[in-house]
């Protein structure tokens, strides 16, 4: 069972519970008398509410399998989400005009029943993911396979279990998983371990002996995946040390994404105009707050590199003291002493980035893409990180896959980690991923987390 199917199963389970909860609420409210007319009266409006619930749960990371664990964090997120769902429901039925029904008792019963059922369903799902784990065998023992092993052991809710590693050169004592040296025993081990997937270290595709053994599995139901592809699926990033220039030639093509990029530009223009129209009345208030807090200009412009390395000036509300870089370019840090009091608030809420809407409108940036970086830092990082400049293959974004999946970065190590997420987006960009980034960005703006 792959991760995509597990997420779909979670979604279908939640949707089923929403409608079961509504039916049980009507059953209790009307003492067991629920006919087609009563059901049809409530179905349209409650369906809209359920769609809002799904959106809120997604923002709260309920469909991120990384957090599908029965722990304290799960309970906290469940209680918090239930509170927000209740608020959303009340707002819809009692503030939105022209609603056909005002289900006071039914709504209360529905929220209580659905919260209970949803919690039970998620607890059962999280527990069963561990017990029904899919056994996999890794072909090739390396630092990458060890990282994969650590990730799988740390996240049992993913539902994978490595039962054996085949590599004649590895030292068995170095791994908690059985390491087997005889590749001819691969098919036999698959049978005895009931494994249904073989993850192959990419370098072993060059070995005729290993290819021969894998070829023998074609008439079975066993899935065969390169380690790079499997790691990409579970971690949603590209392992940088496993790719070459050939990987870019095989996976990155401007023509492949031309329709997506054209539509994205259209939506960028529309959303930028709407965002500017809504937020520009607040600019004077923000400007006054900045000026009262510290001396210096309201706006701040900084040279960045855009699509294919073309330089542009990115606009932001100033969040640092004036002349913060009098000694030259510096990495921004967590709890940076140069950040003003109002600047901390503007950064946490992303309000400081509102002027970037003008960069988006002019076509220098997009709403979604890698973070726009300074030329000085790019020059430094591309000397230390392979393929760092390839993140310029698409426009930079006000938000992006790296920004919503990784903490605030202020080092070469952080830049390397973020690049792996950026490459994942560049390779896999689509509307589903864009919407996911938008929703996760909303969560970051509400919680003040991320970068």
C-alpha angles and dihedrals in degrees: 000000000000125000094254091057091048090055091048089050090052091050094047090047092052093047091049091051092050092058094039088052091051092049093049090047091053090045092055095041095050096036097247097316106118113152130177094264093055092046093048091050092058100034102079098049095039090050089058090049091049090053088054089049091054089051092051092047090050091051088050089056095247089142095048104100089204087077098039093113131123098238141113092280090058091054093047093050091046093053092044093048092047089054092051092045090053091050092048091049094050091047092051098048100036105031104032110087126236097025110160096214137035102199103187101162095028091051093049092048091045094053093048095046094043093049091052094045093043092051092048092047092051093046090052093045093050092049095045092050088068097044094044096047118155112241115230135183122216119216108208130025117233143129088278094054089049090053089049090050092050092049093049093047091048092049108041088160087075085074100231130125125187106217101174144004122211116210126128092201098052126100109237093210091065096065133054088215121080110264115207124195103192107085091189087070092062097100092045092050091050089057098045094044094042089229116165101187137055117200110201125204103237095236091061091067084079092061114093090202094056093042089053092054092046090049088060089063095063092095092053133076091247116126117224118203134172111244090240092056094045093048089048090054097050100034099033092225137092116251099235097204091058100056133081137184086276089062090060092048091051099042110026119068125154090208091056092062100033095110092046092049093049092051091044089056090052092051090044090059094045095045093043091054091047092046093049092048092051099042105035093080087064094052094090091053092049090047092052091049092051094047094047091050099050144351119264141066124321095227128049127201125194133181113250135169118247137180111354090353098300109156122233138161115254118209126219139155108265112259100167134067116274114276091016090159101043087131094051137273115335135182113256110240137201108268089011109188090218092066114098125228094255088040091063090056093045091051096046092052094038089235089130088068096057093100088061086078086080090054088051093048091052091051097246091113140019131217089246126040144086117315113275105247133199118257091235092057094043090053089051097043098046088060090056104031122053116236093006092138091055089078084077090069087098134033117279116251140220084233133009149172093275093048094054096042104042137051126253106297126216105154143059089258091055091047090053092050092048092048089061089057092045091053089050090056094044090053099040105029113150139137094273090055092046092052090047090054092048092052093046089049089056088054091051092049090051096046101032091233131130130029 
